Amino acid sequence: EITLTEGSKVFATWKNPPPPVYMQFFFFNVTNPDEFLKGEAKARLTEVGPYTF
């Protein structure tokens, strides 16, 4: 249990919370996996994202 008392550090943090932290993730899909794995072509990539958490 935390008591919010005006002037305390907990109160200041509650009143003005720090900005949230988000992480962004990007993924890449290989659109020609068979040709790439056989060595017949360079990988063609499509970017997917961002996924933000």
C-alpha positions in Angstrom: 0.0 0.0 0.0 1.4 3.4 -1.0 0.1 6.6 0.5 0.0 9.6 -1.8 1.1 12.6 0.3 1.5 15.9 -1.4 5.1 16.9 -1.6 6.4 13.3 -1.7 8.3 11.8 -4.6 5.6 9.2 -5.1 3.0 12.0 -5.4 5.2 13.9 -7.9 5.6 10.8 -10.0 1.9 10.1 -9.9 1.0 13.7 -10.8 3.5 13.9 -13.7 4.2 10.3 -14.8 7.3 9.8 -16.9 6.8 9.3 -20.6 6.0 5.7 -21.6 8.8 3.6 -23.2 7.9 2.0 -26.5 9.9 -0.4 -28.7 9.4 -0.6 -32.4 10.1 -3.8 -34.3 10.4 -4.3 -38.0 10.3 -7.7 -39.7 11.2 -8.7 -43.3 9.4 -11.3 -45.3 11.3 -13.2 -48.0 8.9 -13.2 -50.9 10.9 -15.7 -53.1 12.1 -18.3 -50.6 12.4 -21.2 -53.0 14.4 -19.4 -55.6 16.6 -17.8 -52.9 17.3 -21.1 -51.2 18.2 -22.8 -54.5 20.7 -20.0 -55.2 18.8 -18.9 -58.3 18.0 -15.4 -57.2 18.7 -12.7 -54.6 16.2 -12.5 -51.7 13.3 -10.2 -52.4 12.3 -8.6 -49.1 9.2 -6.8 -48.0 9.2 -4.8 -44.8 6.5 -5.4 -42.3 5.9 -3.1 -39.4 6.5 -1.3 -37.3 5.0 -3.3 -34.5 5.0 -1.1 -31.4 5.0 -2.4 -27.9 
